[in-house]
Amino acid sequence: MTDALKEDERDIPLALLYSAEESPKLNTCSVQLEGLIGLPPGHVSAPQQTTLQDNSTWFAAVMRQARSQGLPTVFIPSDETPSPFGEESMKWLGFGEPSKTIVVLPLFASGTIAGFIILGLNPRRAYDDDYEQFITDLTRLSSAALAAMAGAEQSRLRETRLTRELTERERFIRHLAHIAPVGIYSLSSEGVITWANAKCS
């Protein structure tokens, strides 16, 4: 997903992609960094793993808000709330200037939070209606892609489970046939015996 965002570094000089996994029993939501552009790996502003309940990370509150509202959440740095990416060591893509607007996009799959995209936007362009529509469309398309991937993964897991259950049932039936007090056998469509228990010998 971050590969597609790299194509327009002026409008998106920074992007972080996090996967999310909720634990209802523990009432927590853990997030894992899956990809980034505009930051070197291991940068302090992009922790590899954290939770939405960890208020020591700058974006936990913004992620919680985005998740609860189900909408992209805009964060505009100010003197009271400075940018989390304001270090002089930052090497911004695009124009080489810090983003004045940061947006957190919640990604849902089957009604469950599946991840977040954090974007630093073009510092030379206002966050107007067109930009907002672009962010909304990006959120919708990304969620749809995640839902499709999740559906494919669920189908694969279901197929694996059914195959395992079928194998176990076949093993159980063969065991019963082996210990049965009567002869049991199976025939092919040509009338050839393909299997028989010990009572048939």
SEVEX-747247 format. One record per residue: x, y, z of N, C-alpha, C, O, CB in turn. Coordinates in Angstrom, 2 decimals, padded with zeros to 5 digits. Atoms other than C-alpha are relative to their C-alpha. Glycine has a CB too. Example, Ala and Ser with C-alpha at 12.3 -4.5 7.8 and 13.67 -1.06 7.14 Angstrom:
<rs>
000.89_-001.19_000.00_012.30_-004.50_007.80_000.90_001.20_000.00_001.94_001.18_000.66_-000.99_000.03_001.25
-000.82_-001.19_-000.06_013.67_-001.06_007.14_-000.77_001.09_000.73_-000.26_002.20_000.90_000.41_000.46_-001.42
</rs>
This chain:
<rs>
000.82_-001.20_000.00_000.00_000.00_000.00_000.86_001.26_000.00_000.55_002.24_-000.67_-000.93_000.00_001.21
-000.87_-001.17_-000.03_002.83_002.39_000.81_000.69_000.21_-001.35_001.07_001.34_-001.68_001.05_-000.15_001.11
-000.62_-000.14_001.32_004.32_001.67_-002.64_-000.82_000.93_-000.89_-000.25_001.73_-001.63_000.17_-001.37_-000.68
000.86_-000.85_000.81_001.32_003.35_-004.26_000.11_001.46_000.44_000.03_002.37_-000.39_-001.46_-000.48_000.08
-000.08_-001.36_-000.51_001.68_006.40_-002.01_001.32_000.67_-000.36_001.40_001.90_-000.40_-000.17_000.00_001.51
-001.31_-000.56_000.34_005.34_006.84_-002.99_-000.02_000.76_-001.31_000.87_001.57_-001.57_001.03_-001.10_-000.07
000.03_-000.60_001.32_004.29_007.95_-006.45_-000.26_001.50_000.02_-000.01_002.17_-000.98_-001.05_-000.68_-000.83
000.30_-001.43_-000.08_003.24_011.42_-005.25_000.54_000.56_001.31_-000.23_000.88_002.21_-001.52_000.26_-000.13
-000.62_-000.40_-001.26_005.72_012.49_-002.59_-000.22_001.47_000.34_-000.02_001.86_001.48_001.47_-000.28_-000.06
000.26_-001.40_-000.32_004.83_016.17_-002.89_-001.31_000.15_000.76_-001.41_000.95_001.70_-000.05_000.85_-001.28
001.27_-000.08_-000.71_001.24_015.64_-001.82_-000.01_-000.89_001.24_-000.76_-000.64_002.18_-001.15_-000.40_-000.92
-000.10_000.89_-001.16_002.17_012.83_000.58_001.48_-000.23_000.31_002.04_-001.26_-000.07_-000.74_-001.37_-000.26
-001.43_000.14_-000.32_005.71_013.42_001.89_000.28_-000.96_001.15_001.44_-001.27_001.43_000.58_001.34_000.32
-000.19_000.90_-001.14_005.13_011.10_004.84_-001.20_-000.93_000.10_-002.34_-000.49_-000.03_000.18_000.80_001.33
001.11_000.95_-000.18_003.07_007.94_005.35_000.47_-001.15_000.89_001.57_-001.68_000.72_-000.51_-000.55_-001.36
-000.23_001.15_-000.86_002.92_005.26_008.04_-001.20_-000.92_-000.11_-002.35_-000.46_-000.07_000.25_000.43_001.49
001.09_000.98_000.07_000.87_002.07_007.72_000.11_-000.92_001.20_001.13_-001.58_001.41_000.06_-000.81_-001.33
000.06_000.88_-001.18_-000.15_000.23_010.88_-001.14_-000.99_-000.15_-002.24_-000.62_-000.54_-000.17_000.83_001.30
001.08_000.97_-000.14_-002.11_-002.99_011.19_-000.49_000.08_001.44_000.25_000.50_002.32_000.48_-001.46_-000.36
000.59_-000.08_-001.34_-004.43_-003.22_014.20_-000.70_-001.30_000.34_-001.29_-001.95_-000.52_-000.99_001.18_000.09
000.69_001.21_-000.49_-005.74_-006.08_016.31_-000.59_000.29_001.36_000.12_000.62_002.31_000.98_-001.22_000.07
000.69_-000.29_-001.25_-008.34_-005.62_019.01_-000.08_-001.26_000.87_-000.20_-002.37_000.37_-001.41_000.56_-000.27
000.17_001.07_-000.97_-008.53_-007.73_022.16_-001.13_000.40_000.94_-000.89_001.08_001.94_001.33_-000.29_000.79
001.15_-000.39_-000.84_-012.05_-007.35_023.63_000.16_-000.42_001.45_-000.27_000.30_002.36_-001.27_-000.59_-000.56
-000.15_000.47_-001.37_-011.13_-009.42_026.69_000.87_000.94_000.83_000.60_001.21_001.99_000.60_-001.40_000.02
-000.92_-000.89_-000.70_-008.26_-007.08_027.57_-000.35_001.47_-000.19_000.25_002.36_000.41_001.42_-000.25_-000.46
000.42_-001.38_000.31_-010.03_-004.00_026.20_001.17_000.83_-000.53_001.35_001.98_-000.14_-000.60_000.66_001.25
-001.13_-000.69_000.59_-006.95_-003.09_024.20_-000.03_-000.16_-001.52_-000.73_-001.01_-002.06_001.33_-000.55_000.57
-000.17_000.09_001.45_-006.04_-002.50_020.57_001.48_000.22_-000.28_002.00_001.32_-000.10_-000.90_001.07_-000.77
-001.42_-000.11_000.31_-002.46_-003.21_019.53_000.19_000.32_-001.47_-000.58_-000.14_-002.32_000.74_-001.30_000.36
-000.29_-000.37_001.39_-000.95_-001.73_016.37_001.45_-000.37_-000.30_002.33_-000.28_000.56_-000.25_001.52_-000.25
-001.31_000.45_000.45_002.04_-002.97_014.37_000.36_000.75_-001.27_-000.42_000.79_-002.22_000.01_-001.54_-000.23
-000.45_-000.72_001.19_004.05_-000.91_011.88_000.25_-000.98_-001.13_001.00_-001.94_-000.99_001.28_000.82_000.31
-000.12_000.89_001.15_003.77_-002.52_008.45_000.77_000.63_-001.16_001.28_-000.07_-002.02_-001.36_-000.42_-000.46
-000.70_-000.67_001.09_005.31_000.11_006.18_000.06_001.49_000.24_-000.77_002.04_000.97_-000.68_-000.29_-001.34
-000.11_-001.44_-000.16_006.47_003.70_005.98_000.77_000.60_-001.15_001.60_-000.06_-001.78_000.68_000.35_001.33
-000.78_-000.79_000.94_007.74_006.35_003.60_000.26_001.35_000.65_-000.57_001.86_001.40_-000.75_000.17_-001.39
-000.35_-001.30_-000.55_009.50_009.57_004.51_000.70_-000.07_001.34_001.09_000.97_001.89_-001.21_000.81_000.14
-000.68_000.18_-001.28_011.06_008.12_007.68_000.92_-001.21_-000.11_000.58_-002.19_-000.77_-001.03_-000.17_001.16
-000.85_001.19_-000.02_014.00_005.78_008.23_-000.55_-001.03_000.98_-001.19_-000.65_001.97_001.45_000.38_000.37
000.45_001.03_-000.95_013.22_002.44_009.92_000.59_000.25_001.39_001.76_000.61_001.53_000.40_-001.40_-000.49
-000.46_-000.19_-001.37_013.44_002.67_013.70_-000.08_001.42_000.50_000.39_001.71_001.60_001.39_-000.47_000.11
000.12_-001.40_-000.43_012.66_006.39_013.85_-000.89_000.10_001.23_-001.89_-000.61_001.34_-000.55_000.88_-001.14
000.72_-000.11_-001.28_011.41_007.49_017.28_-001.46_000.39_-000.20_-002.30_000.07_000.64_000.68_001.03_000.88
001.38_-000.43_000.25_008.25_008.99_015.73_-000.87_-001.09_-000.60_-002.07_-000.89_-000.81_-000.01_001.20_-000.90
000.75_001.11_000.59_007.22_005.64_014.24_000.32_-001.28_000.74_001.08_-002.11_000.23_000.31_-000.14_-001.52
-000.29_001.24_-000.76_007.27_002.94_016.94_-000.44_-001.23_-000.77_-001.45_-001.22_-001.47_-000.70_000.04_001.37
000.29_001.23_000.71_007.31_-000.59_015.61_-001.29_-000.64_000.51_-002.04_-001.24_-000.26_001.15_-000.98_000.15
001.20_000.60_-000.59_004.58_-001.71_018.00_-000.42_000.80_001.22_000.42_001.25_002.00_000.27_-001.49_000.38
000.53_-000.70_-001.17_002.32_-000.03_020.54_-001.48_-000.33_000.12_-001.99_-001.16_-000.63_000.22_001.55_-000.11
001.44_000.19_-000.15_-001.28_000.09_021.74_-000.68_001.36_-000.01_-000.05_002.39_000.24_-000.33_-000.78_001.31
000.76_-001.25_-000.01_-004.00_002.69_021.46_-000.20_000.52_001.41_-000.60_001.67_001.61_-001.34_-000.20_-000.67
000.15_-000.42_-001.39_-004.07_002.79_025.25_001.30_000.60_000.56_001.32_001.10_001.68_-000.44_-001.19_000.87
-001.29_-000.51_-000.44_-000.40_003.85_025.47_000.09_001.49_-000.34_000.38_001.85_-001.48_001.18_-000.78_-000.66
000.02_-001.45_000.24_-000.58_007.63_025.87_001.39_000.61_-000.10_001.51_001.82_-000.28_-000.75_000.68_001.08
-001.34_-000.54_000.19_003.20_007.96_025.68_000.30_000.20_-001.49_001.25_000.90_-001.83_001.05_-000.93_000.64
-000.16_-000.22_001.42_002.87_007.76_021.89_-000.93_001.12_-000.44_-002.08_001.20_000.01_-000.29_-001.30_-000.80
000.73_-001.22_000.37_001.69_010.96_020.22_-001.32_-000.28_-000.69_-002.28_000.49_-000.55_000.86_000.86_-000.89
001.19_000.20_000.83_-000.88_009.38_017.93_-001.06_-000.89_000.62_-002.09_-001.15_-000.01_000.39_-000.57_-001.30
000.98_000.91_-000.61_-002.70_007.08_020.39_-001.38_000.65_000.10_-002.39_000.04_-000.26_000.47_-000.43_001.39
001.30_-000.69_-000.15_-005.41_009.66_021.13_-000.65_000.25_-001.34_-001.87_000.13_-001.48_000.19_001.33_000.75
000.56_-000.28_001.33_-005.81_010.55_017.45_-000.51_-001.29_-000.63_-001.55_-001.29_-001.30_001.08_000.65_-000.91
000.47_001.29_000.53_-006.08_006.87_016.50_-001.30_-000.42_000.69_-002.22_-000.91_000.03_001.08_-001.10_000.20
001.23_000.36_-000.72_-008.68_006.29_019.22_-001.19_000.81_-000.54_-002.28_000.27_-000.73_000.16_000.24_001.52
001.06_-000.84_000.53_-010.70_009.21_017.90_-000.42_-000.45_-001.40_-001.61_-000.53_-001.70_000.44_001.47_-000.04
000.30_000.45_001.36_-010.43_008.01_014.29_-000.78_-001.32_000.03_-001.71_-001.51_-000.75_001.29_-000.17_-000.81
000.69_001.29_-000.10_-011.51_004.49_015.32_-001.43_000.18_000.48_-002.35_-000.42_-000.07_000.76_-000.94_000.96
001.34_-000.17_-000.56_-014.48_005.67_017.40_-000.93_000.72_-000.97_-002.12_000.40_-001.03_000.07_000.77_001.31
000.84_-000.74_000.94_-015.73_008.09_014.74_-000.14_-000.72_-001.34_-001.08_-000.49_-002.09_000.56_001.39_-000.23
000.02_000.70_001.28_-014.92_005.79_011.84_000.31_000.90_-001.17_-000.06_000.59_-002.30_-001.33_-000.64_-000.22
-000.29_-000.99_001.03_-013.62_008.80_009.90_001.44_000.46_000.11_002.04_000.37_001.18_-000.96_001.20_000.11
-001.34_-000.58_-000.08_-010.25_010.33_008.98_000.03_001.14_001.01_-000.90_001.96_001.06_000.46_000.50_-001.38
-000.13_-001.01_-001.05_-009.05_012.54_011.84_001.19_000.90_-000.33_002.30_000.42_-000.56_000.18_-000.66_001.39
-001.03_-000.98_000.37_-007.09_015.71_011.12_000.70_000.52_001.24_000.05_000.86_002.24_-000.63_001.18_-000.79
-000.82_-000.55_-001.08_-004.25_016.83_013.38_000.84_001.13_-000.58_001.66_000.91_-001.47_000.91_-001.11_000.66
-000.76_-001.17_000.47_-002.86_020.34_012.84_000.92_000.45_001.13_000.45_000.93_002.16_-000.96_001.17_-000.45
-000.95_-000.39_-001.05_000.33_021.03_014.83_-000.12_001.48_000.35_-000.41_002.32_-000.50_001.42_-000.31_-000.44
000.02_-001.38_-000.48_000.42_024.20_016.92_001.03_000.13_001.10_001.75_-000.82_001.42_-001.43_000.40_000.51
-000.94_-000.20_-001.11_002.47_025.74_019.72_-000.37_-000.88_001.19_000.50_-001.38_001.90_000.03_001.48_000.43
000.45_000.81_-001.12_000.32_023.85_022.25_000.18_-001.49_-000.28_000.51_-002.26_000.62_-001.46_000.30_000.30
-000.15_001.42_000.39_000.43_020.56_020.33_000.94_-000.07_-001.21_000.48_-000.12_-002.35_-001.40_-000.65_-000.34
-000.97_-000.01_001.11_003.64_020.50_018.26_-000.04_-001.29_-000.81_-000.56_-002.31_-000.36_001.40_000.21_000.53
-000.02_001.15_000.88_004.16_018.13_015.37_000.87_-001.10_000.57_001.97_-000.83_001.07_000.50_000.39_-001.40
-000.83_001.13_-000.45_005.40_014.67_016.34_001.17_-000.25_-000.94_002.10_-000.98_-000.59_-000.85_-001.27_000.12
-001.07_000.17_000.98_007.59_014.85_013.24_000.80_001.29_-000.17_001.26_001.60_-001.27_-000.59_-000.44_-001.35
-000.62_-001.31_000.11_009.18_018.19_014.03_001.50_000.02_000.23_002.10_001.10_000.24_-000.63_000.91_000.96
-001.43_000.01_-000.27_012.73_017.06_014.70_000.78_000.52_-001.20_000.39_000.33_-002.35_000.47_-001.41_000.35
-000.85_-000.52_001.07_015.47_018.76_012.73_000.64_-001.13_-000.80_001.06_-000.93_-001.94_001.07_000.91_000.57
-000.61_001.14_000.69_016.78_015.31_011.85_-000.90_-000.54_-001.11_-000.46_-001.34_-001.94_000.31_-001.10_000.99
000.93_000.46_001.04_013.68_014.74_009.69_000.44_000.49_-001.36_000.86_001.64_-001.51_-001.43_000.48_000.31
-000.29_-000.38_001.38_014.32_014.74_005.95_-001.28_-000.22_-000.80_-001.52_-001.30_-001.33_001.19_-000.83_-000.60
001.30_000.11_000.64_010.92_015.46_004.44_000.14_-000.23_-001.50_001.01_000.35_-002.15_-000.82_001.26_000.26
000.08_000.20_001.45_010.14_014.20_000.96_-000.73_001.18_-000.62_-001.15_002.10_000.09_-000.71_-001.33_-000.35
000.73_-001.08_000.67_008.54_016.45_-001.63_000.78_001.30_-000.01_001.83_001.39_-000.64_-001.34_000.22_000.66
-000.63_-001.33_-000.04_009.42_020.08_-000.91_001.07_000.11_001.09_001.73_001.14_001.20_-001.06_001.06_000.21
-000.98_-000.05_-001.06_011.64_019.19_002.04_-000.46_000.83_001.19_000.35_001.23_002.02_001.28_000.55_-000.52
000.56_-000.81_-001.07_009.31_021.10_004.40_-000.93_-000.85_000.87_-001.56_-001.78_000.36_-000.76_001.23_-000.57
000.90_000.77_-000.88_007.38_019.79_007.45_-001.46_000.15_-000.41_-001.90_001.22_-000.82_000.18_000.44_001.45
001.44_-000.06_000.26_003.73_018.92_006.91_-000.69_000.86_001.04_-000.38_000.78_002.23_-000.62_-001.41_-000.02
000.79_-000.82_-000.91_001.32_021.43_008.41_-001.30_-000.69_000.40_-002.00_-000.25_001.31_-000.30_001.35_-000.64
001.21_000.77_-000.29_-001.49_018.89_008.41_000.32_-001.49_-000.02_000.93_-002.00_-000.96_-001.12_000.33_-001.03
-000.19_001.45_-000.10_-001.39_015.26_009.54_-001.38_-000.63_000.14_-002.21_-000.17_000.93_000.93_-000.39_001.21
001.31_000.66_-000.01_-004.33_012.92_008.93_000.17_-001.47_000.36_001.06_-002.15_-000.16_-000.70_000.15_-001.38
000.01_001.42_-000.37_-005.03_009.55_010.55_-001.24_-000.64_-000.60_-002.36_-000.25_-000.27_000.04_-000.19_001.55
001.10_000.69_000.67_-007.17_007.24_008.41_-000.25_-001.35_000.68_000.66_-002.17_000.74_000.30_-000.19_-001.51
000.31_001.33_-000.55_-008.93_004.32_010.14_-000.41_-000.95_-001.12_-001.17_-000.56_-002.02_-001.13_000.09_001.06
000.33_000.99_001.02_-009.18_001.16_008.04_-000.79_-001.13_000.65_-000.34_-001.74_001.63_001.28_-000.55_-000.70
000.87_001.02_-000.57_-012.02_-001.27_008.72_-000.18_-001.15_-000.97_-000.19_-000.96_-002.19_-001.36_000.60_000.37
000.32_001.20_000.79_-012.66_-004.81_007.51_-001.07_-000.77_000.76_-000.85_-001.18_001.90_001.28_-000.89_-000.26
001.14_000.69_-000.62_-016.01_-006.47_008.25_-000.42_000.67_001.30_-000.76_000.00_002.27_000.34_-001.47_000.25
000.45_-000.75_-001.16_-016.85_-003.72_010.73_000.98_000.06_001.15_000.67_000.64_002.19_-001.24_-000.57_000.48
-001.02_000.02_-001.06_-013.68_-004.26_012.76_001.21_000.81_-000.45_001.60_000.75_-001.61_000.41_-001.44_000.35
-001.18_-000.78_000.35_-010.70_-001.93_012.88_001.12_-000.95_-000.41_001.44_-001.90_000.30_000.45_000.89_001.19
-001.05_000.87_000.53_-007.94_-003.48_010.79_001.34_000.71_-000.11_002.38_000.07_-000.23_-000.40_-000.53_-001.37
-001.26_-000.72_000.11_-005.36_-000.73_010.63_-000.20_001.50_-000.10_-001.33_002.00_-000.05_000.78_-000.48_-001.19
000.01_-001.46_000.12_-004.46_002.93_010.27_001.06_000.42_-001.00_002.11_-000.20_-001.12_000.24_000.68_001.38
-001.00_-000.66_000.82_-002.70_005.09_007.72_000.18_001.41_000.56_-000.80_002.14_000.73_-000.41_000.02_-001.53
-000.30_-001.34_-000.48_-000.98_008.22_009.03_000.70_000.74_-001.13_001.74_000.28_-001.62_000.90_-000.02_001.31
-000.53_-000.75_001.13_-000.30_010.82_006.35_000.43_001.39_000.42_-000.31_002.10_001.11_-001.03_000.09_-001.11
-000.41_-001.40_-000.07_001.73_014.01_006.43_-000.29_000.60_-001.37_000.19_000.10_-002.38_001.51_000.15_000.39
000.47_-000.54_001.28_000.18_016.22_003.75_000.91_001.11_-000.53_001.80_001.61_000.17_-001.42_000.52_000.15
-000.74_-001.04_000.69_001.59_018.74_001.27_000.00_001.30_000.81_-001.07_001.86_001.05_-000.60_000.24_-001.40
-000.03_-001.22_-000.82_002.80_021.76_003.33_-000.35_001.26_-000.77_-000.58_002.31_-000.17_001.35_000.16_000.62
000.29_-001.18_000.83_002.13_024.12_000.41_-001.41_-000.01_-000.55_-001.76_000.78_-001.43_000.99_000.08_-001.14
001.39_000.06_000.48_-001.49_023.15_-000.08_-000.94_-000.07_001.18_-000.72_-000.84_002.11_-000.21_-001.22_-000.94
000.97_-000.04_-001.10_-004.43_023.93_002.16_-000.83_-001.29_000.01_-001.06_-001.90_-001.04_-000.93_001.24_-000.12
000.87_001.17_-000.11_-006.57_021.09_003.47_-001.42_000.44_-000.32_-002.22_000.73_000.57_000.09_-000.64_001.44
001.30_-000.50_000.45_-009.59_022.08_001.40_-000.95_-001.16_-000.28_-000.66_-002.31_000.04_000.18_000.87_-001.26
001.01_001.02_000.28_-012.69_020.21_000.23_000.52_-001.09_-000.94_000.20_-002.27_-000.77_-001.24_000.64_-000.60
-000.54_000.99_000.94_-010.83_018.54_-002.65_000.96_-000.95_000.70_000.94_-002.16_000.46_000.71_000.71_-001.17
-000.95_000.84_-000.74_-008.08_017.31_-000.36_-000.76_-000.93_000.94_-000.42_-002.11_001.06_001.01_000.89_000.81
000.79_000.82_-000.90_-010.66_016.07_002.14_-000.69_-001.13_-000.75_-000.77_-002.25_-000.24_-001.04_000.86_000.71
000.65_001.04_000.80_-012.49_014.18_-000.62_001.01_-001.07_-000.41_000.70_-002.26_-000.42_-000.66_000.61_-001.24
-001.06_000.95_000.35_-009.20_012.60_-001.71_000.29_-000.93_001.18_000.44_-002.13_000.99_001.29_000.75_-000.42
-000.27_000.80_-001.20_-008.55_011.43_001.87_-001.15_-000.97_000.26_-000.92_-002.13_000.61_000.22_000.92_001.23
001.17_000.85_-000.20_-012.11_010.08_002.16_000.00_-001.17_-000.98_-000.26_-002.31_-000.61_-001.30_000.81_-000.15
-000.06_001.06_001.02_-011.74_008.15_-001.12_001.12_-000.99_000.29_000.95_-002.19_000.12_000.19_000.62_-001.40
-001.12_000.87_-000.33_-008.36_006.82_-000.06_-000.35_-000.94_001.15_000.02_-002.11_001.13_001.24_000.83_000.35
000.43_000.82_-001.13_-009.84_005.59_003.22_-000.94_-001.11_-000.45_-000.79_-002.27_-000.04_-000.68_000.88_001.06
000.99_000.98_000.47_-012.73_003.86_001.47_000.66_-001.10_-000.84_000.38_-002.28_-000.65_-001.09_000.70_-000.82
-000.64_000.98_000.87_-010.55_002.18_-001.17_000.96_-000.90_000.78_001.05_-002.10_000.52_000.76_000.71_-001.12
-000.94_000.79_-000.80_-007.94_001.07_001.37_-000.76_-001.01_000.87_-000.32_-002.15_001.01_000.86_000.91_000.88
000.80_000.91_-000.81_-010.63_-000.42_003.62_-000.57_-001.13_-000.86_-000.62_-002.28_-000.42_-001.14_000.76_000.69
000.54_001.02_000.91_-012.15_-002.23_000.63_001.08_-001.02_-000.35_000.81_-002.22_-000.42_-000.57_000.65_-001.28
-001.10_000.92_000.31_-008.74_-003.69_-000.26_000.31_-000.90_001.18_000.55_-002.10_001.01_001.26_000.79_-000.41
-000.25_000.81_-001.20_-008.20_-004.83_003.32_-001.11_-001.03_000.21_-000.84_-002.17_000.59_000.11_000.90_001.24
001.12_000.93_-000.15_-011.67_-006.37_003.44_000.12_-001.18_-000.96_-000.16_-002.32_-000.60_-001.34_000.72_-000.22
-000.18_001.07_000.98_-010.94_-008.33_000.26_001.11_-000.95_000.42_000.98_-002.17_000.29_000.32_000.59_-001.38
-001.11_000.84_-000.48_-007.62_-009.55_001.68_-000.44_-000.85_001.19_-000.10_-002.02_001.30_001.21_000.87_000.38
000.47_000.74_-001.18_-009.29_-010.50_004.96_-000.95_-001.11_-000.42_-000.91_-002.20_000.15_-000.70_000.95_000.99
000.92_001.03_000.48_-012.02_-012.36_003.08_000.73_-001.17_-000.62_000.35_-002.33_-000.42_-000.96_000.59_-001.01
-000.80_001.07_000.61_-009.44_-014.31_001.08_000.70_-000.83_001.08_000.76_-002.06_000.98_001.03_000.58_-000.97
-000.67_000.71_-001.08_-007.55_-015.18_004.26_-000.97_-000.87_000.78_-000.65_-001.99_001.16_000.70_000.99_000.93
001.01_000.78_-000.71_-010.73_-016.30_006.01_-000.42_-001.23_-000.81_-000.63_-002.30_-000.25_-001.22_000.87_000.30
000.34_001.15_000.86_-011.60_-018.51_003.03_001.09_-001.06_000.05_000.80_-002.25_000.11_-000.23_000.46_-001.46
-001.11_000.94_-000.07_-008.14_-020.06_003.14_000.00_-000.75_001.33_000.21_-001.96_001.37_001.33_000.73_-000.20
000.03_000.64_-001.31_-008.41_-020.72_006.87_-001.17_-000.96_000.12_-001.04_-002.04_000.71_-000.08_001.06_001.10
001.17_000.87_-000.04_-011.91_-022.17_006.46_000.26_-001.27_-000.80_-000.11_-002.37_-000.37_-001.24_000.73_-000.56
-000.33_001.18_000.82_-010.67_-024.48_003.68_000.96_-000.92_000.75_000.80_-002.14_000.72_000.60_000.43_-001.35
-000.96_000.80_-000.77_-007.76_-025.62_005.86_-000.70_-000.74_001.13_-000.43_-001.91_001.38_001.11_000.90_000.56
000.72_000.62_-001.11_-010.10_-026.27_008.79_-000.88_-001.15_-000.49_-000.91_-002.22_000.13_-000.86_001.04_000.73
000.88_001.04_000.53_-012.58_-028.24_006.67_000.80_-001.22_-000.47_000.37_-002.36_-000.28_-000.84_000.56_-001.15
-000.85_001.11_000.44_-009.78_-030.31_005.14_000.48_-000.82_001.19_000.50_-002.05_001.14_001.21_000.52_-000.80
-000.46_000.69_-001.20_-008.45_-031.13_008.60_-001.13_-000.82_000.63_-000.93_-001.95_001.06_000.55_001.00_001.02
001.14_000.71_-000.58_-011.93_-032.07_009.86_-000.35_-001.23_-000.84_-000.67_-002.29_-000.30_-001.22_000.93_000.11
000.31_001.11_000.88_-012.54_-034.26_006.81_001.01_-001.13_000.19_000.64_-002.31_000.22_-000.02_000.46_-001.46
-001.05_001.01_-000.21_-009.21_-036.03_007.32_-000.21_-000.74_001.32_-000.06_-001.96_001.39_001.40_000.66_-000.02
000.23_000.62_-001.32_-010.00_-036.64_011.00_-001.21_-000.92_-000.04_-001.18_-002.00_000.55_-000.20_001.08_001.07
001.20_000.84_000.08_-013.48_-037.98_010.20_000.28_-001.27_-000.82_-000.19_-002.36_-000.47_-001.17_000.79_-000.64
-000.34_001.17_000.81_-012.09_-040.27_007.48_000.84_-000.98_000.81_000.65_-002.20_000.71_000.76_000.43_-001.28
-000.84_000.86_-000.85_-009.49_-041.59_009.94_-000.86_-000.72_001.03_-000.64_-001.90_001.31_001.10_000.84_000.71
000.88_000.59_-001.00_-012.22_-042.20_012.52_-000.86_-001.11_-000.62_-001.03_-002.17_-000.02_-000.90_001.08_000.63
000.84_000.99_000.68_-014.45_-044.03_010.02_000.81_-001.24_-000.36_000.33_-002.37_-000.21_-000.63_000.61_-001.27
-000.86_001.16_000.33_-011.54_-046.22_008.86_000.31_-000.83_001.26_000.35_-002.06_001.21_001.33_000.49_-000.66
-000.26_000.72_-001.26_-010.76_-047.07_012.49_-001.21_-000.86_000.37_-001.06_-002.02_000.75_000.33_000.99_001.15
001.21_000.76_-000.31_-014.38_-048.10_013.06_-000.16_-001.20_-000.94_-000.55_-002.29_-000.53_-001.24_000.90_-000.09
000.13_001.09_000.97_-014.34_-050.15_009.87_000.99_-001.13_000.30_000.67_-002.30_000.11_000.21_000.52_-001.43
-001.01_001.03_-000.30_-011.15_-051.96_010.94_-000.42_-000.88_001.17_-000.15_-002.08_001.18_001.36_000.66_000.31
000.34_000.79_-001.18_-012.57_-053.03_014.28_-001.42_-000.56_-000.06_-001.88_-001.22_000.87_000.15_000.84_001.26
001.38_000.50_000.13_-016.07_-053.81_012.99_-000.01_-001.53_-000.05_000.90_-002.13_-000.61_-000.68_000.59_-001.28
000.07_001.48_-000.02_-017.17_-057.46_013.53_-000.49_-000.59_-001.32_-000.63_-001.81_-001.43_-000.93_-000.46_001.11
000.46_000.49_001.30_-018.37_-057.70_009.90_000.94_000.51_-001.09_001.73_001.43_-000.87_-001.47_000.46_-000.29
-000.83_-000.43_001.12_-016.69_-057.39_006.54_-000.52_001.29_-000.60_-001.71_001.44_-000.85_000.05_-001.09_-001.06
000.35_-001.28_000.62_-016.67_-053.89_005.08_001.00_000.26_-001.11_002.21_000.11_-000.92_000.00_001.18_001.05
-000.89_-000.29_001.12_-015.28_-052.94_001.68_-000.61_001.10_-000.84_-001.80_001.40_-000.74_000.27_-001.27_-000.85
000.49_-001.02_000.94_-015.55_-050.22_-000.95_000.40_-000.41_-001.40_001.47_-000.99_-001.62_000.56_001.41_000.35
-000.22_000.36_001.39_-015.82_-050.69_-004.71_000.15_001.25_-000.85_-000.45_002.29_-000.56_-001.15_-000.87_-000.52
-000.10_-001.10_000.96_-014.76_-048.46_-007.58_-001.19_-000.10_-000.95_-001.97_-001.05_-000.89_001.35_-000.05_-000.79
001.11_000.02_000.97_-017.19_-047.60_-010.37_000.12_-001.18_-000.96_-000.86_-001.56_-001.60_-000.05_001.32_-000.79
-000.18_001.18_000.87_-015.68_-050.53_-012.31_-000.22_-001.30_000.74_-000.06_-002.38_000.16_001.41_000.00_-000.61
000.25_001.20_-000.78_-016.51_-052.96_-009.51_001.24_-000.60_000.64_001.20_-001.73_001.10_-000.64_-001.01_-000.85
-001.24_000.49_-000.60_-012.94_-053.31_-008.25_000.03_000.41_001.47_-000.29_001.55_001.81_001.26_000.56_-000.76
-000.11_-000.30_-001.42_-012.42_-053.53_-004.50_001.19_000.93_000.23_002.33_000.58_-000.10_000.15_-001.31_000.84
-001.08_-000.98_-000.25_-010.41_-050.44_-003.47_000.46_-000.03_001.45_001.56_000.44_001.76_-000.47_001.40_-000.36
-000.39_000.09_-001.41_-010.39_-051.11_000.25_-000.89_-001.03_000.68_-002.07_-001.16_000.35_-000.09_001.39_000.72
000.78_001.00_-000.76_-011.49_-053.85_002.65_000.63_-000.17_001.36_001.85_-000.06_001.51_-000.07_-001.37_-000.76
-000.56_000.21_-001.33_-011.14_-054.51_006.34_000.43_-001.44_000.17_000.27_-002.27_-000.73_-001.04_000.38_001.09
-000.58_001.33_-000.23_-009.57_-057.56_007.90_-001.04_-001.13_-000.06_-000.69_-002.26_-000.38_000.70_-000.03_001.35
001.04_001.05_000.01_-012.92_-059.44_008.12_-000.28_-000.51_-001.41_-000.88_-001.58_-001.58_-001.29_000.54_000.62
000.26_000.41_001.38_-013.02_-059.63_004.32_001.07_-000.96_-000.51_000.90_-001.56_-001.58_-000.08_001.22_-000.90
-001.09_000.85_000.49_-009.78_-061.60_004.03_-000.21_-001.45_000.42_000.61_-002.31_000.09_001.36_000.51_000.54
</rs>
